[in-house]
Amino acid sequence: IVVVAEGDEHEAHDDHIRSVGCDLLQGYAISRPVPADELEQFLDGWRWIPGDERDAASSSVAPPGAG
């Protein structure tokens, strides 16, 4: 089972959310909503950060401009 934490509002909470078994994070800490006409350009800026190597679903993502 892949567990998604919805509503992640603050980057400071990310480590705790992952420590309790969540594989993926969704919320304003990752990105504000993106208008549909800007989505392709926005996604071009994302990069995958290797996390737990079990599968791609357990990897983290960093928004454009992060680290």
PDBQT receptor file of N, H, CA, C and O in Angstrom, charges set to zero:
ATOM      1  N   ILE A   1       0.852  -1.177   0.000  1.00  0.00    +0.000 N 
ATOM      2  CA  ILE A   1       0.000   0.000   0.000  1.00  0.00    +0.000 C 
ATOM      3  C   ILE A   1       0.894   1.234   0.000  1.00  0.00    +0.000 C 
ATOM      4  O   ILE A   1       1.843   1.326   0.778  1.00  0.00    +0.000 OA
ATOM      5  N   VAL A   2       0.587   2.162  -0.864  1.00  0.00    +0.000 N 
ATOM      6  H   VAL A   2      -0.184   2.087  -1.496  1.00  0.00    +0.000 HD
ATOM      7  CA  VAL A   2       1.261   3.456  -0.865  1.00  0.00    +0.000 C 
ATOM      8  C   VAL A   2       0.365   4.425  -0.102  1.00  0.00    +0.000 C 
ATOM      9  O   VAL A   2      -0.813   4.576  -0.426  1.00  0.00    +0.000 OA
ATOM     10  N   VAL A   3       0.928   5.080   0.913  1.00  0.00    +0.000 N 
ATOM     11  H   VAL A   3       1.885   4.957   1.176  1.00  0.00    +0.000 HD
ATOM     12  CA  VAL A   3       0.169   5.988   1.763  1.00  0.00    +0.000 C 
ATOM     13  C   VAL A   3       0.505   7.426   1.391  1.00  0.00    +0.000 C 
ATOM     14  O   VAL A   3       1.677   7.791   1.301  1.00  0.00    +0.000 OA
ATOM     15  N   VAL A   4      -0.533   8.249   1.174  1.00  0.00    +0.000 N 
ATOM     16  H   VAL A   4      -1.485   7.953   1.248  1.00  0.00    +0.000 HD
ATOM     17  CA  VAL A   4      -0.365   9.646   0.805  1.00  0.00    +0.000 C 
ATOM     18  C   VAL A   4      -0.880  10.530   1.938  1.00  0.00    +0.000 C 
ATOM     19  O   VAL A   4      -2.022  10.384   2.375  1.00  0.00    +0.000 OA
ATOM     20  N   ALA A   5      -0.042  11.438   2.408  1.00  0.00    +0.000 N 
ATOM     21  H   ALA A   5       0.886  11.556   2.053  1.00  0.00    +0.000 HD
ATOM     22  CA  ALA A   5      -0.468  12.423   3.406  1.00  0.00    +0.000 C 
ATOM     23  C   ALA A   5      -0.953  13.653   2.657  1.00  0.00    +0.000 C 
ATOM     24  O   ALA A   5      -0.176  14.308   1.962  1.00  0.00    +0.000 OA
ATOM     25  N   GLU A   6      -2.228  13.968   2.796  1.00  0.00    +0.000 N 
ATOM     26  H   GLU A   6      -2.859  13.437   3.361  1.00  0.00    +0.000 HD
ATOM     27  CA  GLU A   6      -2.795  15.138   2.137  1.00  0.00    +0.000 C 
ATOM     28  C   GLU A   6      -2.802  16.316   3.093  1.00  0.00    +0.000 C 
ATOM     29  O   GLU A   6      -2.939  16.140   4.304  1.00  0.00    +0.000 OA
ATOM     30  N   GLY A   7      -2.654  17.508   2.553  1.00  0.00    +0.000 N 
ATOM     31  H   GLY A   7      -2.543  17.650   1.569  1.00  0.00    +0.000 HD
ATOM     32  CA  GLY A   7      -2.751  18.711   3.366  1.00  0.00    +0.000 C 
ATOM     33  C   GLY A   7      -1.462  19.066   4.081  1.00  0.00    +0.000 C 
ATOM     34  O   GLY A   7      -1.501  19.748   5.106  1.00  0.00    +0.000 OA
ATOM     35  N   ASP A   8      -0.314  18.622   3.569  1.00  0.00    +0.000 N 
ATOM     36  H   ASP A   8      -0.282  18.069   2.737  1.00  0.00    +0.000 HD
ATOM     37  CA  ASP A   8       0.982  18.965   4.161  1.00  0.00    +0.000 C 
ATOM     38  C   ASP A   8       1.210  20.464   3.971  1.00  0.00    +0.000 C 
ATOM     39  O   ASP A   8       1.466  20.920   2.857  1.00  0.00    +0.000 OA
ATOM     40  N   GLU A   9       1.120  21.219   5.046  1.00  0.00    +0.000 N 
ATOM     41  H   GLU A   9       0.913  20.849   5.952  1.00  0.00    +0.000 HD
ATOM     42  CA  GLU A   9       1.179  22.678   4.967  1.00  0.00    +0.000 C 
ATOM     43  C   GLU A   9       2.561  23.266   5.230  1.00  0.00    +0.000 C 
ATOM     44  O   GLU A   9       2.841  24.385   4.800  1.00  0.00    +0.000 OA
ATOM     45  N   HIS A  10       3.436  22.529   5.933  1.00  0.00    +0.000 N 
ATOM     46  H   HIS A  10       3.208  21.620   6.282  1.00  0.00    +0.000 HD
ATOM     47  CA  HIS A  10       4.720  23.090   6.347  1.00  0.00    +0.000 C 
ATOM     48  C   HIS A  10       5.841  22.085   6.138  1.00  0.00    +0.000 C 
ATOM     49  O   HIS A  10       5.719  20.929   6.542  1.00  0.00    +0.000 OA
ATOM     50  N   GLU A  11       6.936  22.514   5.510  1.00  0.00    +0.000 N 
ATOM     51  H   GLU A  11       7.035  23.453   5.182  1.00  0.00    +0.000 HD
ATOM     52  CA  GLU A  11       8.069  21.622   5.286  1.00  0.00    +0.000 C 
ATOM     53  C   GLU A  11       8.594  21.038   6.588  1.00  0.00    +0.000 C 
ATOM     54  O   GLU A  11       9.123  19.927   6.594  1.00  0.00    +0.000 OA
ATOM     55  N   ALA A  12       8.456  21.765   7.688  1.00  0.00    +0.000 N 
ATOM     56  H   ALA A  12       8.026  22.668   7.684  1.00  0.00    +0.000 HD
ATOM     57  CA  ALA A  12       8.946  21.293   8.983  1.00  0.00    +0.000 C 
ATOM     58  C   ALA A  12       8.262  19.996   9.418  1.00  0.00    +0.000 C 
ATOM     59  O   ALA A  12       8.807  19.269  10.249  1.00  0.00    +0.000 OA
ATOM     60  N   HIS A  13       7.097  19.695   8.884  1.00  0.00    +0.000 N 
ATOM     61  H   HIS A  13       6.655  20.286   8.209  1.00  0.00    +0.000 HD
ATOM     62  CA  HIS A  13       6.358  18.494   9.257  1.00  0.00    +0.000 C 
ATOM     63  C   HIS A  13       6.723  17.285   8.400  1.00  0.00    +0.000 C 
ATOM     64  O   HIS A  13       6.357  16.161   8.742  1.00  0.00    +0.000 OA
ATOM     65  N   ASP A  14       7.436  17.491   7.295  1.00  0.00    +0.000 N 
ATOM     66  H   ASP A  14       7.734  18.404   7.017  1.00  0.00    +0.000 HD
ATOM     67  CA  ASP A  14       7.699  16.415   6.336  1.00  0.00    +0.000 C 
ATOM     68  C   ASP A  14       8.388  15.206   6.965  1.00  0.00    +0.000 C 
ATOM     69  O   ASP A  14       7.971  14.073   6.723  1.00  0.00    +0.000 OA
ATOM     70  N   ASP A  15       9.440  15.422   7.771  1.00  0.00    +0.000 N 
ATOM     71  H   ASP A  15       9.779  16.342   7.968  1.00  0.00    +0.000 HD
ATOM     72  CA  ASP A  15      10.152  14.290   8.373  1.00  0.00    +0.000 C 
ATOM     73  C   ASP A  15       9.236  13.479   9.279  1.00  0.00    +0.000 C 
ATOM     74  O   ASP A  15       9.288  12.249   9.280  1.00  0.00    +0.000 OA
ATOM     75  N   HIS A  16       8.397  14.166  10.051  1.00  0.00    +0.000 N 
ATOM     76  H   HIS A  16       8.355  15.166  10.050  1.00  0.00    +0.000 HD
ATOM     77  CA  HIS A  16       7.470  13.441  10.933  1.00  0.00    +0.000 C 
ATOM     78  C   HIS A  16       6.462  12.640  10.114  1.00  0.00    +0.000 C 
ATOM     79  O   HIS A  16       6.187  11.480  10.419  1.00  0.00    +0.000 OA
ATOM     80  N   ILE A  17       5.921  13.256   9.085  1.00  0.00    +0.000 N 
ATOM     81  H   ILE A  17       6.144  14.199   8.837  1.00  0.00    +0.000 HD
ATOM     82  CA  ILE A  17       4.932  12.567   8.252  1.00  0.00    +0.000 C 
ATOM     83  C   ILE A  17       5.540  11.297   7.661  1.00  0.00    +0.000 C 
ATOM     84  O   ILE A  17       4.902  10.245   7.657  1.00  0.00    +0.000 OA
ATOM     85  N   ARG A  18       6.769  11.394   7.164  1.00  0.00    +0.000 N 
ATOM     86  H   ARG A  18       7.288  12.249   7.167  1.00  0.00    +0.000 HD
ATOM     87  CA  ARG A  18       7.430  10.208   6.602  1.00  0.00    +0.000 C 
ATOM     88  C   ARG A  18       7.743   9.182   7.689  1.00  0.00    +0.000 C 
ATOM     89  O   ARG A  18       7.657   7.980   7.440  1.00  0.00    +0.000 OA
ATOM     90  N   SER A  19       8.105   9.640   8.897  1.00  0.00    +0.000 N 
ATOM     91  H   SER A  19       8.175  10.617   9.099  1.00  0.00    +0.000 HD
ATOM     92  CA  SER A  19       8.482   8.717   9.968  1.00  0.00    +0.000 C 
ATOM     93  C   SER A  19       7.313   7.848  10.430  1.00  0.00    +0.000 C 
ATOM     94  O   SER A  19       7.530   6.779  10.998  1.00  0.00    +0.000 OA
ATOM     95  N   VAL A  20       6.082   8.290  10.194  1.00  0.00    +0.000 N 
ATOM     96  H   VAL A  20       5.905   9.159   9.732  1.00  0.00    +0.000 HD
ATOM     97  CA  VAL A  20       4.918   7.488  10.580  1.00  0.00    +0.000 C 
ATOM     98  C   VAL A  20       4.401   6.627   9.434  1.00  0.00    +0.000 C 
ATOM     99  O   VAL A  20       3.327   6.033   9.532  1.00  0.00    +0.000 OA
ATOM    100  N   GLY A  21       5.175   6.560   8.339  1.00  0.00    +0.000 N 
ATOM    101  H   GLY A  21       6.047   7.043   8.259  1.00  0.00    +0.000 HD
ATOM    102  CA  GLY A  21       4.866   5.616   7.278  1.00  0.00    +0.000 C 
ATOM    103  C   GLY A  21       4.238   6.159   6.023  1.00  0.00    +0.000 C 
ATOM    104  O   GLY A  21       3.857   5.378   5.151  1.00  0.00    +0.000 OA
ATOM    105  N   CYS A  22       4.112   7.460   5.889  1.00  0.00    +0.000 N 
ATOM    106  H   CYS A  22       4.421   8.095   6.598  1.00  0.00    +0.000 HD
ATOM    107  CA  CYS A  22       3.560   8.023   4.652  1.00  0.00    +0.000 C 
ATOM    108  C   CYS A  22       4.635   8.019   3.574  1.00  0.00    +0.000 C 
ATOM    109  O   CYS A  22       5.776   8.420   3.808  1.00  0.00    +0.000 OA
ATOM    110  N   ASP A  23       4.249   7.560   2.393  1.00  0.00    +0.000 N 
ATOM    111  H   ASP A  23       3.323   7.235   2.203  1.00  0.00    +0.000 HD
ATOM    112  CA  ASP A  23       5.181   7.463   1.273  1.00  0.00    +0.000 C 
ATOM    113  C   ASP A  23       5.242   8.739   0.444  1.00  0.00    +0.000 C 
ATOM    114  O   ASP A  23       6.297   9.101  -0.077  1.00  0.00    +0.000 OA
ATOM    115  N   LEU A  24       4.106   9.415   0.325  1.00  0.00    +0.000 N 
ATOM    116  H   LEU A  24       3.249   9.121   0.748  1.00  0.00    +0.000 HD
ATOM    117  CA  LEU A  24       4.011  10.601  -0.522  1.00  0.00    +0.000 C 
ATOM    118  C   LEU A  24       3.343  11.726   0.247  1.00  0.00    +0.000 C 
ATOM    119  O   LEU A  24       2.516  11.489   1.128  1.00  0.00    +0.000 OA
ATOM    120  N   LEU A  25       3.711  12.954  -0.096  1.00  0.00    +0.000 N 
ATOM    121  H   LEU A  25       4.382  13.147  -0.811  1.00  0.00    +0.000 HD
ATOM    122  CA  LEU A  25       3.129  14.134   0.532  1.00  0.00    +0.000 C 
ATOM    123  C   LEU A  25       2.423  14.964  -0.518  1.00  0.00    +0.000 C 
ATOM    124  O   LEU A  25       2.869  15.041  -1.662  1.00  0.00    +0.000 OA
ATOM    125  N   GLN A  26       1.312  15.590  -0.126  1.00  0.00    +0.000 N 
ATOM    126  H   GLN A  26       0.950  15.527   0.804  1.00  0.00    +0.000 HD
ATOM    127  CA  GLN A  26       0.557  16.464  -1.020  1.00  0.00    +0.000 C 
ATOM    128  C   GLN A  26       0.097  17.642  -0.197  1.00  0.00    +0.000 C 
ATOM    129  O   GLN A  26      -0.429  17.470   0.903  1.00  0.00    +0.000 OA
ATOM    130  N   GLY A  27       0.291  18.834  -0.718  1.00  0.00    +0.000 N 
ATOM    131  H   GLY A  27       0.718  18.974  -1.611  1.00  0.00    +0.000 HD
ATOM    132  CA  GLY A  27      -0.201  20.012  -0.016  1.00  0.00    +0.000 C 
ATOM    133  C   GLY A  27       0.609  21.247  -0.337  1.00  0.00    +0.000 C 
ATOM    134  O   GLY A  27       1.518  21.209  -1.166  1.00  0.00    +0.000 OA
ATOM    135  N   TYR A  28       0.276  22.342   0.321  1.00  0.00    +0.000 N 
ATOM    136  H   TYR A  28      -0.463  22.373   0.994  1.00  0.00    +0.000 HD
ATOM    137  CA  TYR A  28       0.924  23.625   0.055  1.00  0.00    +0.000 C 
ATOM    138  C   TYR A  28       2.410  23.616   0.349  1.00  0.00    +0.000 C 
ATOM    139  O   TYR A  28       3.138  24.425  -0.225  1.00  0.00    +0.000 OA
ATOM    140  N   ALA A  29       2.903  22.726   1.230  1.00  0.00    +0.000 N 
ATOM    141  H   ALA A  29       2.311  22.069   1.696  1.00  0.00    +0.000 HD
ATOM    142  CA  ALA A  29       4.339  22.649   1.478  1.00  0.00    +0.000 C 
ATOM    143  C   ALA A  29       5.073  22.183   0.226  1.00  0.00    +0.000 C 
ATOM    144  O   ALA A  29       6.248  22.498   0.040  1.00  0.00    +0.000 OA
ATOM    145  N   ILE A  30       4.391  21.442  -0.622  1.00  0.00    +0.000 N 
ATOM    146  H   ILE A  30       3.436  21.186  -0.470  1.00  0.00    +0.000 HD
ATOM    147  CA  ILE A  30       4.975  20.973  -1.876  1.00  0.00    +0.000 C 
ATOM    148  C   ILE A  30       4.768  22.023  -2.961  1.00  0.00    +0.000 C 
ATOM    149  O   ILE A  30       5.712  22.388  -3.661  1.00  0.00    +0.000 OA
ATOM    150  N   SER A  31       3.538  22.507  -3.103  1.00  0.00    +0.000 N 
ATOM    151  H   SER A  31       2.771  22.210  -2.534  1.00  0.00    +0.000 HD
ATOM    152  CA  SER A  31       3.236  23.507  -4.126  1.00  0.00    +0.000 C 
ATOM    153  C   SER A  31       1.848  24.088  -3.902  1.00  0.00    +0.000 C 
ATOM    154  O   SER A  31       0.946  23.402  -3.420  1.00  0.00    +0.000 OA
ATOM    155  N   ARG A  32       1.691  25.327  -4.248  1.00  0.00    +0.000 N 
ATOM    156  H   ARG A  32       2.424  25.883  -4.640  1.00  0.00    +0.000 HD
ATOM    157  CA  ARG A  32       0.364  25.934  -4.332  1.00  0.00    +0.000 C 
ATOM    158  C   ARG A  32      -0.321  25.355  -5.569  1.00  0.00    +0.000 C 
ATOM    159  O   ARG A  32       0.362  24.821  -6.443  1.00  0.00    +0.000 OA
ATOM    160  N   PRO A  33      -1.626  25.443  -5.669  1.00  0.00    +0.000 N 
ATOM    161  CA  PRO A  33      -2.298  24.980  -6.885  1.00  0.00    +0.000 C 
ATOM    162  C   PRO A  33      -1.742  25.688  -8.120  1.00  0.00    +0.000 C 
ATOM    163  O   PRO A  33      -1.414  26.873  -8.080  1.00  0.00    +0.000 OA
ATOM    164  N   VAL A  34      -1.646  24.940  -9.209  1.00  0.00    +0.000 N 
ATOM    165  H   VAL A  34      -1.912  23.976  -9.241  1.00  0.00    +0.000 HD
ATOM    166  CA  VAL A  34      -1.090  25.464 -10.457  1.00  0.00    +0.000 C 
ATOM    167  C   VAL A  34      -2.199  25.477 -11.509  1.00  0.00    +0.000 C 
ATOM    168  O   VAL A  34      -2.858  24.458 -11.718  1.00  0.00    +0.000 OA
ATOM    169  N   PRO A  35      -2.417  26.624 -12.177  1.00  0.00    +0.000 N 
ATOM    170  CA  PRO A  35      -3.426  26.674 -13.232  1.00  0.00    +0.000 C 
ATOM    171  C   PRO A  35      -3.113  25.664 -14.343  1.00  0.00    +0.000 C 
ATOM    172  O   PRO A  35      -1.948  25.420 -14.656  1.00  0.00    +0.000 OA
ATOM    173  N   ALA A  36      -4.139  25.093 -14.924  1.00  0.00    +0.000 N 
ATOM    174  H   ALA A  36      -5.086  25.291 -14.670  1.00  0.00    +0.000 HD
ATOM    175  CA  ALA A  36      -3.973  24.054 -15.942  1.00  0.00    +0.000 C 
ATOM    176  C   ALA A  36      -3.077  24.497 -17.090  1.00  0.00    +0.000 C 
ATOM    177  O   ALA A  36      -2.284  23.705 -17.598  1.00  0.00    +0.000 OA
ATOM    178  N   ASP A  37      -3.196  25.754 -17.502  1.00  0.00    +0.000 N 
ATOM    179  H   ASP A  37      -3.840  26.397 -17.089  1.00  0.00    +0.000 HD
ATOM    180  CA  ASP A  37      -2.403  26.210 -18.641  1.00  0.00    +0.000 C 
ATOM    181  C   ASP A  37      -0.922  26.396 -18.291  1.00  0.00    +0.000 C 
ATOM    182  O   ASP A  37      -0.107  26.608 -19.189  1.00  0.00    +0.000 OA
ATOM    183  N   GLU A  38      -0.558  26.320 -17.005  1.00  0.00    +0.000 N 
ATOM    184  H   GLU A  38      -1.220  26.147 -16.276  1.00  0.00    +0.000 HD
ATOM    185  CA  GLU A  38       0.837  26.429 -16.575  1.00  0.00    +0.000 C 
ATOM    186  C   GLU A  38       1.412  25.097 -16.103  1.00  0.00    +0.000 C 
ATOM    187  O   GLU A  38       2.592  25.016 -15.761  1.00  0.00    +0.000 OA
ATOM    188  N   LEU A  39       0.581  24.052 -16.083  1.00  0.00    +0.000 N 
ATOM    189  H   LEU A  39      -0.377  24.119 -16.361  1.00  0.00    +0.000 HD
ATOM    190  CA  LEU A  39       0.986  22.781 -15.490  1.00  0.00    +0.000 C 
ATOM    191  C   LEU A  39       2.183  22.144 -16.204  1.00  0.00    +0.000 C 
ATOM    192  O   LEU A  39       3.125  21.710 -15.541  1.00  0.00    +0.000 OA
ATOM    193  N   GLU A  40       2.165  22.080 -17.517  1.00  0.00    +0.000 N 
ATOM    194  H   GLU A  40       1.400  22.432 -18.056  1.00  0.00    +0.000 HD
ATOM    195  CA  GLU A  40       3.262  21.438 -18.245  1.00  0.00    +0.000 C 
ATOM    196  C   GLU A  40       4.595  22.127 -17.941  1.00  0.00    +0.000 C 
ATOM    197  O   GLU A  40       5.591  21.459 -17.667  1.00  0.00    +0.000 OA
ATOM    198  N   GLN A  41       4.613  23.449 -17.989  1.00  0.00    +0.000 N 
ATOM    199  H   GLN A  41       3.803  23.992 -18.212  1.00  0.00    +0.000 HD
ATOM    200  CA  GLN A  41       5.834  24.190 -17.686  1.00  0.00    +0.000 C 
ATOM    201  C   GLN A  41       6.264  23.949 -16.238  1.00  0.00    +0.000 C 
ATOM    202  O   GLN A  41       7.453  23.780 -15.967  1.00  0.00    +0.000 OA
ATOM    203  N   PHE A  42       5.313  23.933 -15.314  1.00  0.00    +0.000 N 
ATOM    204  H   PHE A  42       4.347  24.070 -15.534  1.00  0.00    +0.000 HD
ATOM    205  CA  PHE A  42       5.606  23.691 -13.906  1.00  0.00    +0.000 C 
ATOM    206  C   PHE A  42       6.249  22.323 -13.707  1.00  0.00    +0.000 C 
ATOM    207  O   PHE A  42       7.261  22.205 -13.016  1.00  0.00    +0.000 OA
ATOM    208  N   LEU A  43       5.663  21.287 -14.314  1.00  0.00    +0.000 N 
ATOM    209  H   LEU A  43       4.841  21.383 -14.875  1.00  0.00    +0.000 HD
ATOM    210  CA  LEU A  43       6.184  19.933 -14.140  1.00  0.00    +0.000 C 
ATOM    211  C   LEU A  43       7.562  19.758 -14.768  1.00  0.00    +0.000 C 
ATOM    212  O   LEU A  43       8.346  18.932 -14.298  1.00  0.00    +0.000 OA
ATOM    213  N   ASP A  44       7.873  20.509 -15.809  1.00  0.00    +0.000 N 
ATOM    214  H   ASP A  44       7.236  21.179 -16.191  1.00  0.00    +0.000 HD
ATOM    215  CA  ASP A  44       9.199  20.443 -16.411  1.00  0.00    +0.000 C 
ATOM    216  C   ASP A  44      10.290  20.822 -15.417  1.00  0.00    +0.000 C 
ATOM    217  O   ASP A  44      11.438  20.404 -15.567  1.00  0.00    +0.000 OA
ATOM    218  N   GLY A  45       9.940  21.611 -14.403  1.00  0.00    +0.000 N 
ATOM    219  H   GLY A  45       9.007  21.951 -14.281  1.00  0.00    +0.000 HD
ATOM    220  CA  GLY A  45      10.909  22.037 -13.408  1.00  0.00    +0.000 C 
ATOM    221  C   GLY A  45      11.080  21.084 -12.241  1.00  0.00    +0.000 C 
ATOM    222  O   GLY A  45      11.972  21.286 -11.416  1.00  0.00    +0.000 OA
ATOM    223  N   TRP A  46      10.253  20.049 -12.145  1.00  0.00    +0.000 N 
ATOM    224  H   TRP A  46       9.529  19.884 -12.815  1.00  0.00    +0.000 HD
ATOM    225  CA  TRP A  46      10.342  19.103 -11.021  1.00  0.00    +0.000 C 
ATOM    226  C   TRP A  46      11.499  18.153 -11.228  1.00  0.00    +0.000 C 
ATOM    227  O   TRP A  46      11.891  17.861 -12.358  1.00  0.00    +0.000 OA
ATOM    228  N   ARG A  47      12.039  17.676 -10.125  1.00  0.00    +0.000 N 
ATOM    229  H   ARG A  47      11.721  17.913  -9.207  1.00  0.00    +0.000 HD
ATOM    230  CA  ARG A  47      13.069  16.632 -10.190  1.00  0.00    +0.000 C 
ATOM    231  C   ARG A  47      12.764  15.604  -9.116  1.00  0.00    +0.000 C 
ATOM    232  O   ARG A  47      12.252  15.940  -8.048  1.00  0.00    +0.000 OA
ATOM    233  N   TRP A  48      13.080  14.352  -9.402  1.00  0.00    +0.000 N 
ATOM    234  H   TRP A  48      13.496  14.079 -10.270  1.00  0.00    +0.000 HD
ATOM    235  CA  TRP A  48      12.861  13.274  -8.431  1.00  0.00    +0.000 C 
ATOM    236  C   TRP A  48      14.051  13.203  -7.511  1.00  0.00    +0.000 C 
ATOM    237  O   TRP A  48      15.192  13.313  -7.960  1.00  0.00    +0.000 OA
ATOM    238  N   ILE A  49      13.805  13.019  -6.227  1.00  0.00    +0.000 N 
ATOM    239  H   ILE A  49      12.879  12.929  -5.862  1.00  0.00    +0.000 HD
ATOM    240  CA  ILE A  49      14.852  12.851  -5.230  1.00  0.00    +0.000 C 
ATOM    241  C   ILE A  49      14.772  11.417  -4.746  1.00  0.00    +0.000 C 
ATOM    242  O   ILE A  49      13.751  11.015  -4.187  1.00  0.00    +0.000 OA
ATOM    243  N   PRO A  50      15.828  10.631  -4.946  1.00  0.00    +0.000 N 
ATOM    244  CA  PRO A  50      15.766   9.236  -4.492  1.00  0.00    +0.000 C 
ATOM    245  C   PRO A  50      15.480   9.163  -2.997  1.00  0.00    +0.000 C 
ATOM    246  O   PRO A  50      16.105   9.848  -2.188  1.00  0.00    +0.000 OA
ATOM    247  N   GLY A  51      14.538   8.328  -2.665  1.00  0.00    +0.000 N 
ATOM    248  H   GLY A  51      14.030   7.771  -3.323  1.00  0.00    +0.000 HD
ATOM    249  CA  GLY A  51      14.204   8.090  -1.261  1.00  0.00    +0.000 C 
ATOM    250  C   GLY A  51      14.356   6.610  -1.009  1.00  0.00    +0.000 C 
ATOM    251  O   GLY A  51      15.407   6.032  -1.286  1.00  0.00    +0.000 OA
ATOM    252  N   ASP A  52      13.335   6.007  -0.496  1.00  0.00    +0.000 N 
ATOM    253  H   ASP A  52      12.481   6.476  -0.271  1.00  0.00    +0.000 HD
ATOM    254  CA  ASP A  52      13.308   4.571  -0.320  1.00  0.00    +0.000 C 
ATOM    255  C   ASP A  52      13.250   3.966  -1.717  1.00  0.00    +0.000 C 
ATOM    256  O   ASP A  52      12.347   4.296  -2.485  1.00  0.00    +0.000 OA
ATOM    257  N   GLU A  53      14.161   3.114  -2.057  1.00  0.00    +0.000 N 
ATOM    258  H   GLU A  53      14.895   2.846  -1.433  1.00  0.00    +0.000 HD
ATOM    259  CA  GLU A  53      14.291   2.611  -3.423  1.00  0.00    +0.000 C 
ATOM    260  C   GLU A  53      13.334   1.455  -3.763  1.00  0.00    +0.000 C 
ATOM    261  O   GLU A  53      13.514   0.793  -4.785  1.00  0.00    +0.000 OA
ATOM    262  N   ARG A  54      12.320   1.205  -2.920  1.00  0.00    +0.000 N 
ATOM    263  H   ARG A  54      12.174   1.743  -2.090  1.00  0.00    +0.000 HD
ATOM    264  CA  ARG A  54      11.386   0.110  -3.212  1.00  0.00    +0.000 C 
ATOM    265  C   ARG A  54      10.732   0.276  -4.569  1.00  0.00    +0.000 C 
ATOM    266  O   ARG A  54      10.617  -0.686  -5.329  1.00  0.00    +0.000 OA
ATOM    267  N   ASP A  55      10.303   1.489  -4.876  1.00  0.00    +0.000 N 
ATOM    268  H   ASP A  55      10.396   2.270  -4.259  1.00  0.00    +0.000 HD
ATOM    269  CA  ASP A  55       9.677   1.758  -6.167  1.00  0.00    +0.000 C 
ATOM    270  C   ASP A  55       9.563   3.259  -6.339  1.00  0.00    +0.000 C 
ATOM    271  O   ASP A  55       9.820   4.020  -5.406  1.00  0.00    +0.000 OA
ATOM    272  N   ALA A  56       9.182   3.678  -7.519  1.00  0.00    +0.000 N 
ATOM    273  H   ALA A  56       8.973   3.060  -8.277  1.00  0.00    +0.000 HD
ATOM    274  CA  ALA A  56       9.093   5.114  -7.814  1.00  0.00    +0.000 C 
ATOM    275  C   ALA A  56       8.067   5.812  -6.936  1.00  0.00    +0.000 C 
ATOM    276  O   ALA A  56       8.220   6.995  -6.632  1.00  0.00    +0.000 OA
ATOM    277  N   ALA A  57       7.028   5.103  -6.524  1.00  0.00    +0.000 N 
ATOM    278  H   ALA A  57       6.904   4.142  -6.771  1.00  0.00    +0.000 HD
ATOM    279  CA  ALA A  57       5.979   5.719  -5.717  1.00  0.00    +0.000 C 
ATOM    280  C   ALA A  57       6.488   6.127  -4.342  1.00  0.00    +0.000 C 
ATOM    281  O   ALA A  57       5.883   6.977  -3.689  1.00  0.00    +0.000 OA
ATOM    282  N   SER A  58       7.583   5.540  -3.894  1.00  0.00    +0.000 N 
ATOM    283  H   SER A  58       8.075   4.849  -4.424  1.00  0.00    +0.000 HD
ATOM    284  CA  SER A  58       8.087   5.879  -2.567  1.00  0.00    +0.000 C 
ATOM    285  C   SER A  58       9.176   6.950  -2.628  1.00  0.00    +0.000 C 
ATOM    286  O   SER A  58       9.746   7.308  -1.598  1.00  0.00    +0.000 OA
ATOM    287  N   SER A  59       9.467   7.459  -3.813  1.00  0.00    +0.000 N 
ATOM    288  H   SER A  59       9.004   7.168  -4.650  1.00  0.00    +0.000 HD
ATOM    289  CA  SER A  59      10.436   8.538  -3.930  1.00  0.00    +0.000 C 
ATOM    290  C   SER A  59       9.777   9.861  -3.612  1.00  0.00    +0.000 C 
ATOM    291  O   SER A  59       8.558  10.005  -3.703  1.00  0.00    +0.000 OA
ATOM    292  N   SER A  60      10.594  10.818  -3.241  1.00  0.00    +0.000 N 
ATOM    293  H   SER A  60      11.584  10.701  -3.167  1.00  0.00    +0.000 HD
ATOM    294  CA  SER A  60      10.105  12.153  -2.965  1.00  0.00    +0.000 C 
ATOM    295  C   SER A  60      10.252  13.006  -4.206  1.00  0.00    +0.000 C 
ATOM    296  O   SER A  60      10.983  12.658  -5.133  1.00  0.00    +0.000 OA
ATOM    297  N   VAL A  61       9.559  14.112  -4.216  1.00  0.00    +0.000 N 
ATOM    298  H   VAL A  61       8.964  14.395  -3.463  1.00  0.00    +0.000 HD
ATOM    299  CA  VAL A  61       9.726  15.061  -5.297  1.00  0.00    +0.000 C 
ATOM    300  C   VAL A  61      10.018  16.415  -4.687  1.00  0.00    +0.000 C 
ATOM    301  O   VAL A  61       9.573  16.733  -3.584  1.00  0.00    +0.000 OA
ATOM    302  N   ALA A  62      10.775  17.203  -5.426  1.00  0.00    +0.000 N 
ATOM    303  H   ALA A  62      11.138  16.945  -6.321  1.00  0.00    +0.000 HD
ATOM    304  CA  ALA A  62      11.068  18.557  -4.969  1.00  0.00    +0.000 C 
ATOM    305  C   ALA A  62      10.492  19.521  -5.981  1.00  0.00    +0.000 C 
ATOM    306  O   ALA A  62      10.665  19.336  -7.186  1.00  0.00    +0.000 OA
ATOM    307  N   PRO A  63       9.807  20.549  -5.504  1.00  0.00    +0.000 N 
ATOM    308  CA  PRO A  63       9.242  21.520  -6.435  1.00  0.00    +0.000 C 
ATOM    309  C   PRO A  63      10.329  22.343  -7.088  1.00  0.00    +0.000 C 
ATOM    310  O   PRO A  63      11.444  22.418  -6.572  1.00  0.00    +0.000 OA
ATOM    311  N   PRO A  64      10.025  22.958  -8.207  1.00  0.00    +0.000 N 
ATOM    312  CA  PRO A  64      11.015  23.802  -8.882  1.00  0.00    +0.000 C 
ATOM    313  C   PRO A  64      11.581  24.826  -7.903  1.00  0.00    +0.000 C 
ATOM    314  O   PRO A  64      10.847  25.443  -7.131  1.00  0.00    +0.000 OA
ATOM    315  N   GLY A  65      12.898  24.992  -7.951  1.00  0.00    +0.000 N 
ATOM    316  H   GLY A  65      13.494  24.490  -8.578  1.00  0.00    +0.000 HD
ATOM    317  CA  GLY A  65      13.549  25.970  -7.100  1.00  0.00    +0.000 C 
ATOM    318  C   GLY A  65      13.936  25.453  -5.733  1.00  0.00    +0.000 C 
ATOM    319  O   GLY A  65      14.590  26.163  -4.969  1.00  0.00    +0.000 OA
ATOM    320  N   ALA A  66      13.544  24.218  -5.400  1.00  0.00    +0.000 N 
ATOM    321  H   ALA A  66      13.013  23.641  -6.021  1.00  0.00    +0.000 HD
ATOM    322  CA  ALA A  66      13.897  23.665  -4.085  1.00  0.00    +0.000 C 
ATOM    323  C   ALA A  66      15.277  23.034  -4.153  1.00  0.00    +0.000 C 
ATOM    324  O   ALA A  66      15.607  22.330  -5.107  1.00  0.00    +0.000 OA
ATOM    325  N   GLY A  67      16.070  23.293  -3.136  1.00  0.00    +0.000 N 
ATOM    326  H   GLY A  67      15.802  23.865  -2.361  1.00  0.00    +0.000 HD
ATOM    327  CA  GLY A  67      17.389  22.678  -2.931  1.00  0.00    +0.000 C 
ATOM    328  C   GLY A  67      18.119  22.385  -4.138  1.00  0.00    +0.000 C 
ATOM    329  O   GLY A  67      19.235  21.869  -4.075  1.00  0.00    +0.000 OA
TER     330      GLY A  67
